[in-house]
Structure formats: C-alpha cells, structure tokens
Amino acid sequence: MSQSWRRVLWLLSGLPFLLCGLAFIYMLLMDGLEQEPRTFVASLLWAAETITSVGYGGDSHWDHPVVAVFVVSTQFLGQCLVFVVFPMVLLPFLEERFETRLPGELPRRRDFVLVYRHGFAVEAILDDLRQQEVAVVVLESDERVARRLHERGVDVVFASFEDHDIDLSQVQAARAVILNGSDEDNAALAMQVRQQGYTGPMYAFVDEASHGRPMLLAGATATFTPKHVLAAGLAAKASDAIAPRVSGLRPLGERLEVEEFRVHRDSSLAGRTLGQADVRSVTGATVIGVWQRGGFSRLPSADTRLETGSILLAVGDSDALARLQKLARVLPRRGKIVVIGNGRVGERVVVMLRDAGEETVVIDHQSRAGVDVVGDALSPELLVGAGVRAAKAIVLAIDSGSPTLLATALLRDLAPDVPIVARVDRTRDITRVHQAGADFAISVGQVASQLLTGQLSGESTMVLEAHLRFVAARPGGIAGLGLAQTRIRERTGAAVVAVGRGDQILVQLSGSFVFDADDVLYVCGAEDAIAKFREAFPDVASSREETSAGAS
C-alpha cells in the first residue's frame, strides 16, 4: 500500500473520532455553561459545519467565555486542517491516481540488458548500450528516480525489496544483468535471479574489494570496484613513477630525450596549428603527442590547433628541447603531489602514490588519519600554504561535482603550470572540468563503462592510458629513398622522429632527407601503427632494441 493511501485511510478513520469528540464536548458545554441543551446530533452538525467552515447552523452567539474560547479554537482547528489535509493527503493521493503508473514487472522481450539501480556508475554504460541499439531495462527501487528515467524514455521497472518480492519471471530472456545497488541488495538480487533459472552473465559493482568473493558466491559472474580503478587512473595521471610518460629511453640514444611542455597563455604557439607553428623546423624537436581537454592525440597532424593549457609530448636532443622551452613551459618533474579529498577514492590514490615512492600532501575538510592539512579546499591561503604552487601534480578527489569545478578553477589560477588531475562523478561533467582548467579528468561512469563494455564484448582488458611505442629499425629496402618518398606516416600512422647516423642523432628531418643503409630509424607510433609499419615495410630490418612511451 502506498503512503498516500495510508494517509487517506488515517484521515477517514480519524475524522469521525474528531467530529464525535468535538460534538460531545460542545454538547456538555452548551448544557452546563450556556444553559441551552443541545442533542448529540445537533452538536455533531455544529462540529461538522465549524470544522469545514461552511457555517454554524442556528448557533452563532455564546455568552460564556469558556464556550467562546472552545468555539474559536475549533474554528482555527478547522482552518489548520484545511491547509494540512489538502497538500499532505488529498493532493498526493490525486497525483498518484492521475499520474502515469510505473511498470512493476519485467517486460516480455528478449536479448535485453537488465540494470539494477541507476547511478553515476551506469550512466555511461546506458548511453553506450543505446548507441549500440541494445535494449536496456532499469530495475529501480527509488520511485522518484524511476519516474525521472521514465520521463526520459528509459524502460524502467519500479520495484522495492522493502514492499514485496520483485517479479523476475522474465529475467531468463536477458542477455546480461548489471547490479549497481548496495552490496547487500546486489547479493540478494543475484540470488533471486539465479533462483529464476537465469544462467547468463551477471556483473556486480561492489563498494569494497573484500565483498567480491561473497558476491561471486551469491551468483555474480564477475565483480568490479570502479572506485579502486578510478583511484589507479588518477594516481597514474599524477605520477610517472606509476605510469611513466616515457620508459626505456636508452635505445633512442643518449642524446635523444622526451619531455612534456605546457602551452602557456603568452606562448606564440597558443591558437596556432602545428603546421603554422612549424615546431620541427623552428626548434628541431618533434611533437609526438598532444594532450588537450583530457584527450590524447598521438602523432598529431599539422592541422592540430594548440590551445592555451595544451600539453605537448616532444622528442629531440637537449638543444632542440631547450629551443622548444622558449615557446612553452616544461612541466615540473619534482615536488610533492597534493591530493585534495581523503574519501574512499582519495585515500586509495594516496596509498598508491606512496607505494610508488611519491611524497604527498593530503588536504581534507575533516581531521582524520593520513590528512596533513585540514580545512576548506576552496581557501586560497590554505592551498598556497599546502604547497600547490611548487607541487609536482595536484589530484582532486572530492566526492561532489560543484566543489571540484570551483577548486579546479582556483587551482589553475594559483598554479598555472602544475598538472591538475580531477575525479568527477558524471561522465558528462568531464568537459566542464576541462574548461575549468583540469588537464586530466576521469569519471566513475567512464571507468565502469570501460570495465563492462570489455566484458560484454568479450574483451578482458581496459585502457585508461594512451601509449606510444618507439622502434629502432634499419632502413633495409628504403635505403636511398627520401623521407617524403616513403610516405611512412600516410601509409602506417607511424612516423620517423629521428635518425641515428654514425655517432649522431639527427632530428631535423625534411621531406628530402635520404636514408643511408647504415642509418638507424627511430619510428614512433601506437601499437597498431607499428604493426602496420612492419607489414608495409617487411624488408626493413628491426633492431633488437625497442621501447615504449606512455602518455599518462
């Protein structure tokens, strides 16, 4: 029974007692104090007319003050009941009668994905499944959430464990089940689903990693802790000790380096394309990657426009990188990592950073174990005192969205060159956080979507980082040809970023540059691009030395 029905029943059962009580008191007062006896029926009529404010029948004058006070009190009681009964009892009851009734059982369809409880973790998953034209049914126990989803056109079933057992008779037709409720509710639903004879995959999100094993015993096929993966992604973005920007540079030669630069507001690169800036000709360095608005472009084209705040991943000798430094600022490689927010995600980030040997400063609004600075993360004085200006990176692990936006904007103003890594709840908020000044942003929904998309598609891995690989190779069959003639980049997506000739590393390579048979080509590209390079140039002899570069 709904709450509105219970309120109506309380009103209908309580109103007769109220009227009878008032009538009995009025009858006694009129007989004892006014000396004008009234029958119970006449007194009941007076009580009904007074409570409903429609009149007082034949009684309109009273001499005794006690009777007058009682009559006035009854009048005020009637007025109060009008303002209470209508908004709290009648209106909700009428709204429920006339509003759309939510489905209470699973639809009779096949090959759909059943999602239990809507939330941040499954928003991106629902969008991905809809784009793939996969039917989705959301089983929701919160009526307001269910109605909001229904108004948006989402197939939703409203059912609650508290009121009654959920009808799962049609669950056998589902292609997959995703559990996003509390760990206790997830386990209970998992057992009910299995009891209905469902044998398909069932994936559960758990709050604690230790609950994974019990959830599997309850019937889940696999369990995930998105917040732990989110923490790992945030820590990897902040520390090259966890996810090196570039590892194993020795095969590239002792005089070839890789560095990251930020395009600052006054840089001549801001607002120009790579082709217009002609970075390779001007500095001798090659831009092999660009971070913009959280997206990583590998081997960006000449049409790539550089924005203020963009991060360039460049390769070249020390002189070339020094010339590039005059156009953009080198990102800090030393200093402490400031972590703002010490909740479940922030605490996990700190553990990972410290395990990697990083020094951290933890800021939180509550004093607890592991917190170094207690206070408001939106206080400029507190942030400056915590060392954000000299930090190696800043990780925003605040739980709610609005403070993250405000803190990002404030931190970008206080520390314009320090990388900012932000955690957001909703995937659609990532763009806003980037606009506020964050270099990297990861959402719980983004992580959960990648985890489950891989499972639903049969893949077992997920990638939060963009990687580049360097391969050292001999020219082989392209010896004697010019760089432009080979069309390596156009054919494979990989690029020759440097050439070893004798004891020299040549980085200023024009289209007319001709390869010698004894040269060593340093080719850069993604895994698939390197594979295409080897396929397109099978006679190019690869050296035994190979290295990877990851943009984290």
C-alpha positions as CSV (number, residue, x, y, z in Angstrom):
1,M,0.0,0.0,0.0
2,S,1.3,3.4,-1.0
3,Q,1.9,6.2,1.5
4,S,-0.8,8.4,0.0
5,W,-3.3,5.6,0.5
6,R,-2.2,5.2,4.1
7,R,-2.7,8.9,4.7
8,V,-6.2,8.8,3.3
9,L,-7.1,5.9,5.5
10,W,-5.8,7.7,8.5
11,L,-7.9,10.7,7.6
12,L,-11.0,8.7,7.0
13,S,-10.6,6.8,10.3
14,G,-9.6,9.7,12.4
15,L,-12.1,12.3,11.2
16,P,-15.2,10.6,12.7
17,F,-13.5,10.4,16.1
18,L,-12.5,14.1,15.9
19,L,-16.1,15.2,15.0
20,C,-17.7,13.0,17.7
21,G,-15.2,14.3,20.3
22,L,-15.9,17.9,19.4
23,A,-19.7,17.3,19.3
24,F,-19.6,15.6,22.7
25,I,-17.6,18.5,24.3
26,Y,-19.9,21.1,22.7
27,M,-23.0,19.3,24.0
28,L,-21.6,19.3,27.5
29,L,-20.6,23.0,27.4
30,M,-23.9,24.2,26.0
31,D,-25.8,22.2,28.7
32,G,-23.6,23.2,31.6
33,L,-22.4,26.7,30.9
34,E,-24.9,28.2,28.4
35,Q,-27.9,26.5,29.9
36,E,-29.1,25.7,26.3
37,P,-29.0,22.0,25.9
38,R,-28.3,20.5,22.5
39,T,-28.8,17.0,21.3
40,F,-25.8,15.0,20.1
41,V,-27.0,15.1,16.5
42,A,-27.3,18.9,16.7
43,S,-23.8,19.1,18.3
44,L,-22.4,16.9,15.6
45,L,-23.9,19.1,12.9
46,W,-22.3,22.1,14.6
47,A,-18.9,20.4,14.7
48,A,-19.0,19.4,11.0
49,E,-20.1,22.9,9.9
50,T,-17.4,24.5,12.0
51,I,-14.5,22.2,11.0
52,T,-15.4,22.6,7.3
53,S,-16.0,26.3,7.7
54,V,-19.4,26.2,6.0
55,G,-21.4,27.8,8.8
56,Y,-22.7,27.3,12.3
57,G,-26.4,26.4,11.8
58,G,-28.6,28.0,14.4
59,D,-25.8,28.7,16.9
60,S,-24.0,32.0,16.4
61,H,-23.9,33.6,19.8
62,W,-22.3,32.4,23.0
63,D,-22.2,34.2,26.4
64,H,-19.8,32.1,28.5
65,P,-16.1,32.8,27.8
66,V,-15.1,29.1,28.1
67,V,-17.6,28.2,25.3
68,A,-16.4,31.2,23.2
69,V,-12.8,30.0,23.6
70,F,-13.7,26.5,22.6
71,V,-15.7,27.7,19.5
72,V,-12.8,29.9,18.4
73,S,-10.3,27.1,18.9
74,T,-12.4,24.8,16.9
75,Q,-12.6,27.3,14.1
76,F,-8.8,27.7,14.0
77,L,-8.5,23.9,14.1
78,G,-10.8,23.6,11.0
79,Q,-8.7,26.2,9.1
80,C,-5.5,24.3,10.0
81,L,-6.9,21.0,8.9
82,V,-7.8,22.5,5.5
83,F,-4.2,23.6,4.9
84,V,-2.9,20.2,6.1
85,V,-5.4,17.8,4.5
86,F,-5.2,19.2,1.0
87,P,-1.4,19.4,0.4
88,M,-0.4,16.4,2.5
89,V,-3.3,14.0,1.9
90,L,-5.6,14.8,-1.0
91,L,-3.1,16.3,-3.5
92,P,-0.6,13.4,-3.3
93,F,-3.4,10.9,-3.5
94,L,-4.9,12.6,-6.6
95,E,-1.4,12.9,-8.2
96,E,-0.9,9.2,-7.8
97,R,-4.3,8.4,-9.3
98,F,-3.8,10.5,-12.4
99,E,0.0,10.2,-13.0
100,T,1.4,7.5,-15.2
101,R,1.7,4.2,-13.4
102,L,5.2,2.7,-13.5
103,P,5.6,-0.8,-14.7
104,G,6.0,-3.3,-11.8
105,E,7.3,-6.3,-13.7
106,L,9.9,-7.0,-16.4
107,P,8.7,-6.6,-20.0
108,R,8.2,-9.6,-22.2
109,R,11.1,-9.1,-24.5
110,R,14.3,-10.9,-25.4
111,D,18.0,-10.0,-25.5
112,F,17.9,-7.0,-23.2
113,V,20.4,-5.9,-20.5
114,L,18.9,-5.6,-17.0
115,V,20.4,-2.9,-14.9
116,Y,19.6,-2.8,-11.2
117,R,19.6,0.7,-9.7
118,H,20.5,3.8,-11.8
119,G,23.5,5.9,-10.7
120,F,26.7,7.6,-11.8
121,A,28.5,4.2,-12.4
122,V,26.0,3.1,-15.1
123,E,25.1,6.4,-16.9
124,A,27.8,6.0,-19.5
125,I,27.0,2.3,-19.8
126,L,23.4,3.1,-20.7
127,D,24.5,5.6,-23.3
128,D,26.9,3.1,-24.8
129,L,24.3,0.4,-25.0
130,R,21.7,2.7,-26.5
131,Q,24.3,3.7,-29.2
132,Q,24.8,0.0,-29.9
133,E,21.0,-0.3,-30.2
134,V,20.9,-2.8,-27.3
135,A,17.7,-2.8,-25.3
136,V,18.1,-1.8,-21.7
137,V,15.7,-2.2,-18.8
138,V,16.4,-0.4,-15.5
139,L,15.1,-2.0,-12.3
140,E,14.8,0.9,-9.8
141,S,13.7,0.9,-6.2
142,D,13.6,4.7,-5.8
143,E,10.3,5.9,-7.2
144,R,11.5,9.5,-7.9
145,V,14.5,8.2,-9.8
146,A,12.2,5.7,-11.7
147,R,9.8,8.5,-12.7
148,R,12.7,10.7,-13.9
149,L,14.0,7.8,-16.0
150,H,10.5,7.1,-17.3
151,E,10.1,10.7,-18.4
152,R,13.4,10.5,-20.3
153,G,12.1,7.5,-22.2
154,V,14.1,4.8,-20.4
155,D,12.5,1.4,-20.0
156,V,12.2,1.2,-16.2
157,V,10.6,-1.1,-13.7
158,F,9.7,0.2,-10.3
159,A,10.0,-2.4,-7.5
160,S,11.3,-2.4,-4.0
161,F,12.7,-5.1,-1.8
162,E,11.0,-3.5,1.2
163,D,7.5,-3.7,0.0
164,H,7.4,-7.0,-1.8
165,D,9.4,-9.5,-3.7
166,I,10.5,-8.4,-7.2
167,D,8.9,-10.3,-10.1
168,L,11.8,-11.6,-12.1
169,S,9.9,-14.2,-14.1
170,Q,11.2,-12.7,-17.4
171,V,14.8,-12.4,-16.4
172,Q,15.8,-15.5,-18.3
173,A,15.4,-13.6,-21.6
174,A,18.1,-11.1,-20.5
175,R,21.5,-11.2,-22.3
176,A,23.2,-9.7,-19.2
177,V,22.5,-8.4,-15.7
178,I,24.3,-5.5,-14.1
179,L,24.0,-4.9,-10.4
180,N,24.6,-1.4,-9.2
181,G,22.9,-1.2,-5.8
182,S,24.3,-1.6,-2.3
183,D,26.4,-4.8,-1.8
184,E,23.6,-6.3,0.4
185,D,20.9,-5.6,-2.2
186,N,23.1,-6.8,-5.0
187,A,23.7,-10.1,-3.3
188,A,20.0,-10.6,-2.6
189,L,19.0,-9.8,-6.2
190,A,21.8,-12.0,-7.5
191,M,20.4,-15.0,-5.6
192,Q,16.8,-14.3,-6.7
193,V,18.0,-14.0,-10.4
194,R,19.8,-17.4,-10.2
195,Q,16.8,-19.0,-8.5
196,Q,14.7,-18.0,-11.5
197,G,17.0,-20.1,-13.6
198,Y,19.0,-17.4,-15.2
199,T,22.4,-18.7,-16.4
200,G,23.7,-15.8,-18.3
201,P,26.4,-13.3,-17.2
202,M,25.8,-11.2,-14.2
203,Y,28.2,-8.3,-13.2
204,A,28.2,-6.6,-9.9
205,F,29.8,-3.4,-8.7
206,V,31.0,-3.7,-5.1
207,D,32.0,-0.9,-2.7
208,E,34.7,-3.0,-1.0
209,A,37.1,-5.3,-2.7
210,S,36.7,-7.8,0.2
211,H,33.0,-8.2,-0.8
212,G,33.9,-9.6,-4.2
213,R,34.2,-13.2,-3.1
214,P,30.8,-13.3,-1.3
215,M,29.2,-11.6,-4.3
216,L,30.5,-14.4,-6.6
217,L,29.2,-17.0,-4.2
218,A,25.8,-15.2,-4.3
219,G,25.7,-15.8,-8.1
220,A,27.6,-12.9,-9.8
221,T,29.8,-13.9,-12.8
222,A,32.3,-11.1,-12.1
223,T,32.7,-8.2,-9.6
224,F,34.2,-4.8,-10.1
225,T,35.3,-2.0,-7.9
226,P,35.2,1.1,-10.2
227,K,36.3,3.4,-7.4
228,H,39.5,1.5,-7.0
229,V,40.2,1.5,-10.7
230,L,39.3,5.2,-10.7
231,A,41.9,5.8,-8.0
232,A,44.5,3.9,-10.0
233,G,43.8,6.0,-13.1
234,L,44.1,9.3,-11.1
235,A,47.4,8.1,-9.5
236,A,48.7,7.1,-12.9
237,K,48.0,10.5,-14.4
238,A,49.7,12.3,-11.5
239,S,52.9,10.2,-11.2
240,D,55.3,9.0,-13.8
241,A,56.6,6.5,-11.2
242,I,53.3,4.6,-11.6
243,A,52.8,5.1,-15.3
244,P,56.0,6.5,-16.9
245,R,55.5,9.1,-19.6
246,V,58.4,7.6,-21.4
247,S,60.3,4.5,-20.3
248,G,63.5,2.9,-21.5
249,L,65.0,5.8,-23.5
250,R,68.4,4.1,-23.9
251,P,67.5,2.6,-27.3
252,L,66.8,6.1,-28.6
253,G,70.4,7.2,-27.9
254,E,72.0,9.1,-25.1
255,R,71.4,12.5,-26.7
256,L,67.7,12.0,-27.6
257,E,65.2,12.9,-24.9
258,V,61.5,13.1,-24.4
259,E,59.9,16.0,-22.5
260,E,56.5,17.5,-21.7
261,F,55.7,21.1,-22.2
262,R,52.6,23.3,-21.5
263,V,51.5,25.9,-23.9
264,H,51.1,29.0,-21.7
265,R,48.9,32.0,-22.3
266,D,51.6,34.2,-23.7
267,S,53.2,31.4,-25.9
268,S,53.4,32.1,-29.6
269,L,52.1,28.5,-30.1
270,A,48.7,29.3,-28.5
271,G,45.9,29.4,-31.1
272,R,48.1,28.2,-33.9
273,T,48.2,24.8,-35.6
274,L,51.3,22.7,-35.6
275,G,51.7,23.4,-39.3
276,Q,51.6,27.1,-38.7
277,A,54.0,26.9,-35.7
278,D,56.3,24.6,-37.7
279,V,57.8,23.4,-34.4
280,R,60.1,20.8,-36.0
281,S,61.8,23.4,-38.3
282,V,62.0,26.1,-35.7
283,T,63.2,24.0,-32.7
284,G,64.4,20.7,-34.1
285,A,62.0,18.9,-31.7
286,T,59.2,16.6,-32.9
287,V,55.8,16.8,-31.2
288,I,54.7,13.2,-30.9
289,G,51.6,13.8,-28.8
290,V,49.3,16.5,-27.6
291,W,47.0,16.5,-24.5
292,Q,44.0,18.8,-24.9
293,R,40.9,18.7,-22.8
294,G,41.8,15.4,-21.5
295,G,42.2,13.7,-24.9
296,F,45.5,12.5,-26.2
297,S,46.4,12.9,-29.9
298,R,49.2,10.6,-30.9
299,L,51.4,11.9,-33.7
300,P,49.1,14.9,-34.2
301,S,48.6,16.2,-37.7
302,A,49.7,19.6,-39.0
303,D,46.1,20.8,-38.7
304,T,46.0,20.2,-34.9
305,R,45.3,23.5,-33.2
306,L,47.2,24.2,-30.0
307,E,45.2,25.8,-27.2
308,T,46.3,27.6,-24.1
309,G,47.0,24.9,-21.5
310,S,47.7,22.1,-24.0
311,I,50.5,19.7,-23.1
312,L,53.0,18.7,-25.7
313,L,54.9,15.5,-25.7
314,A,58.1,16.2,-27.7
315,V,61.2,14.2,-28.6
316,G,64.5,15.7,-29.6
317,D,68.1,16.4,-28.4
318,S,68.8,18.7,-25.5
319,D,69.3,21.7,-27.8
320,A,66.1,21.2,-29.6
321,L,64.1,20.8,-26.4
322,A,65.8,23.9,-25.0
323,R,64.6,25.8,-28.0
324,L,61.1,24.5,-27.5
325,Q,61.2,25.5,-23.9
326,K,61.4,29.1,-25.0
327,L,58.0,28.7,-26.6
328,A,56.3,26.5,-23.9
329,R,57.0,25.7,-20.3
330,V,58.4,22.4,-19.1
331,L,56.1,20.6,-16.7
332,P,57.5,20.1,-13.2
333,R,59.1,16.7,-12.6
334,R,60.0,17.2,-8.9
335,G,58.0,18.1,-5.9
336,K,55.2,16.7,-3.8
337,I,51.8,15.6,-5.1
338,V,48.9,17.4,-3.4
339,V,45.8,15.2,-3.0
340,I,42.6,17.1,-2.2
341,G,40.0,14.9,-0.7
342,N,40.6,11.8,1.5
343,G,37.5,9.8,1.0
344,R,37.5,6.3,-0.4
345,V,39.0,7.3,-3.7
346,G,41.4,9.9,-2.4
347,E,42.7,7.5,0.3
348,R,43.4,4.9,-2.3
349,V,45.2,7.4,-4.5
350,V,47.4,8.4,-1.6
351,V,48.3,4.7,-0.9
352,M,49.3,4.1,-4.5
353,L,51.3,7.2,-4.7
354,R,53.2,6.5,-1.5
355,D,53.8,2.9,-2.6
356,A,55.4,4.3,-5.7
357,G,57.7,6.4,-3.6
358,E,56.0,9.8,-4.2
359,E,55.8,12.4,-1.5
360,T,52.2,13.6,-0.9
361,V,50.3,16.3,0.9
362,V,46.7,15.4,1.8
363,I,44.1,18.1,2.2
364,D,40.6,17.3,3.6
365,H,37.9,19.2,5.4
366,Q,37.9,16.6,8.3
367,S,40.7,15.7,10.6
368,R,41.4,12.0,10.2
369,A,44.4,9.7,9.9
370,G,46.5,10.4,6.9
371,V,45.3,14.0,6.5
372,D,48.1,16.6,6.6
373,V,46.1,19.8,6.1
374,V,42.6,20.3,7.5
375,G,40.4,23.0,6.0
376,D,38.4,24.2,3.1
377,A,39.8,23.2,-0.3
378,L,38.4,26.5,-1.7
379,S,40.6,28.6,0.5
380,P,43.5,30.2,-1.5
381,E,45.5,30.7,1.7
382,L,45.2,27.1,2.7
383,L,46.1,25.8,-0.8
384,V,49.1,28.1,-1.1
385,G,50.2,27.1,2.4
386,A,49.9,23.4,1.4
387,G,52.4,24.0,-1.5
388,V,50.2,23.7,-4.6
389,R,52.5,26.2,-6.5
390,A,55.5,24.0,-6.0
391,A,53.7,20.7,-6.4
392,K,54.6,18.1,-9.0
393,A,50.9,17.5,-9.6
394,I,47.5,18.1,-7.9
395,V,44.9,15.4,-7.6
396,L,41.3,16.5,-6.9
397,A,39.5,13.5,-5.4
398,I,36.5,15.4,-4.0
399,D,33.3,13.4,-3.9
400,S,30.8,16.0,-5.2
401,G,30.9,17.8,-8.5
402,S,30.4,21.6,-7.8
403,P,33.4,21.9,-5.4
404,T,35.6,20.1,-8.0
405,L,34.7,22.7,-10.6
406,L,35.4,25.6,-8.3
407,A,38.6,24.1,-6.9
408,T,39.9,23.4,-10.4
409,A,39.4,27.0,-11.5
410,L,41.0,28.3,-8.3
411,L,44.0,25.9,-8.6
412,R,44.6,26.7,-12.2
413,D,44.8,30.4,-11.2
414,L,47.1,29.7,-8.3
415,A,49.3,27.1,-10.1
416,P,49.1,27.7,-13.8
417,D,51.9,25.2,-14.8
418,V,51.1,22.3,-12.4
419,P,49.2,19.4,-13.9
420,I,45.7,19.0,-12.4
421,V,44.1,15.6,-12.3
422,A,40.4,15.6,-11.3
423,R,37.9,13.0,-10.3
424,V,34.3,13.6,-11.5
425,D,31.1,11.7,-10.9
426,R,29.2,12.1,-14.2
427,T,30.9,11.4,-17.5
428,R,29.2,14.5,-19.0
429,D,30.9,16.7,-16.4
430,I,34.4,15.9,-17.8
431,T,34.1,18.7,-20.4
432,R,33.2,21.2,-17.7
433,V,36.1,20.2,-15.6
434,H,38.5,20.6,-18.5
435,Q,37.0,24.0,-19.3
436,A,37.7,25.0,-15.6
437,G,41.4,24.1,-16.1
438,A,41.9,20.5,-15.4
439,D,44.5,18.7,-17.5
440,F,43.0,15.2,-16.9
441,A,39.6,14.1,-15.7
442,I,38.3,10.7,-15.1
443,S,34.7,9.8,-14.0
444,V,33.3,6.8,-12.2
445,G,31.0,6.2,-15.1
446,Q,33.8,6.3,-17.6
447,V,35.7,3.6,-15.7
448,A,32.7,1.4,-15.1
449,S,31.7,1.7,-18.8
450,Q,35.1,0.6,-20.0
451,L,35.1,-2.3,-17.5
452,L,31.7,-3.6,-18.5
453,T,32.0,-2.8,-22.2
454,G,35.0,-5.0,-22.3
455,Q,33.2,-7.8,-20.6
456,L,30.1,-7.5,-22.8
457,S,32.2,-7.5,-25.9
458,G,34.3,-10.5,-24.7
459,E,37.5,-8.4,-24.1
460,S,39.3,-8.7,-20.8
461,T,41.3,-5.5,-20.8
462,M,40.6,-1.8,-20.4
463,V,42.8,1.1,-21.4
464,L,42.8,4.4,-19.5
465,E,46.2,5.5,-20.8
466,A,47.3,6.3,-24.3
467,H,50.6,4.7,-25.3
468,L,53.2,5.3,-27.9
469,R,55.9,2.9,-28.9
470,F,59.4,3.6,-30.3
471,V,61.1,1.1,-32.6
472,A,64.7,1.3,-33.8
473,A,65.0,-0.2,-37.3
474,R,67.5,-0.4,-40.2
475,P,66.4,1.2,-43.5
476,G,66.6,-2.0,-45.4
477,G,64.7,-1.6,-48.7
478,I,64.0,2.1,-48.3
479,A,67.8,3.0,-48.2
480,G,68.5,5.6,-50.8
481,L,64.9,6.9,-50.7
482,G,63.8,10.3,-49.4
483,L,61.6,10.6,-46.3
484,A,58.7,12.0,-48.4
485,Q,59.0,9.3,-51.0
486,T,58.5,6.5,-48.4
487,R,55.1,8.0,-47.2
488,I,55.6,6.1,-43.9
489,R,53.2,8.3,-42.0
490,E,50.5,8.3,-44.6
491,R,50.6,4.5,-45.1
492,T,51.0,3.4,-41.5
493,G,50.2,6.1,-39.0
494,A,53.7,5.8,-37.6
495,A,56.4,8.5,-38.0
496,V,60.2,8.6,-38.2
497,V,61.1,11.1,-35.4
498,A,64.9,10.7,-35.5
499,V,67.7,9.0,-37.4
500,G,70.9,7.7,-36.0
501,R,73.8,8.2,-38.4
502,G,77.2,7.2,-37.0
503,D,77.5,8.8,-33.6
504,Q,75.0,11.5,-34.4
505,I,71.2,11.7,-33.7
506,L,69.5,13.7,-36.5
507,V,66.2,15.2,-35.5
508,Q,65.7,17.9,-38.1
509,L,64.4,15.7,-40.9
510,S,62.9,17.3,-44.0
511,G,60.9,15.6,-46.7
512,S,64.0,15.4,-48.9
513,F,66.1,13.6,-46.2
514,V,67.6,10.5,-47.8
515,F,68.2,7.3,-45.7
516,D,71.5,5.6,-45.8
517,A,71.9,1.8,-45.5
518,D,73.7,2.2,-42.2
519,D,71.2,4.5,-40.6
520,V,69.1,3.6,-37.6
521,L,65.5,4.8,-37.9
522,Y,63.6,5.7,-34.7
523,V,60.0,5.1,-35.6
524,C,57.2,6.3,-33.2
525,G,53.6,5.2,-33.2
526,A,50.8,3.4,-31.5
527,E,50.8,-0.4,-31.3
528,D,48.6,-0.8,-34.4
529,A,50.6,1.8,-36.3
530,I,53.9,0.0,-35.5
531,A,52.2,-3.3,-36.7
532,K,51.2,-1.6,-40.0
533,F,54.7,-0.2,-40.4
534,R,56.2,-3.7,-40.1
535,E,53.6,-5.0,-42.5
536,A,54.1,-2.2,-45.1
537,F,57.9,-2.4,-44.9
538,P,58.7,-6.1,-44.3
539,D,62.2,-5.8,-45.6
540,V,63.1,-3.1,-43.0
541,A,65.3,-4.9,-40.5
542,S,64.1,-4.2,-37.0
543,S,66.8,-3.9,-34.4
544,R,66.5,-5.9,-31.2
545,E,66.1,-2.7,-29.1
546,E,62.5,-1.4,-28.6
547,T,61.0,0.9,-26.1
548,S,57.6,2.3,-25.1
549,A,56.3,5.8,-24.3
550,G,53.0,6.2,-22.4
551,A,51.2,9.4,-22.1
552,S,49.6,9.3,-18.7
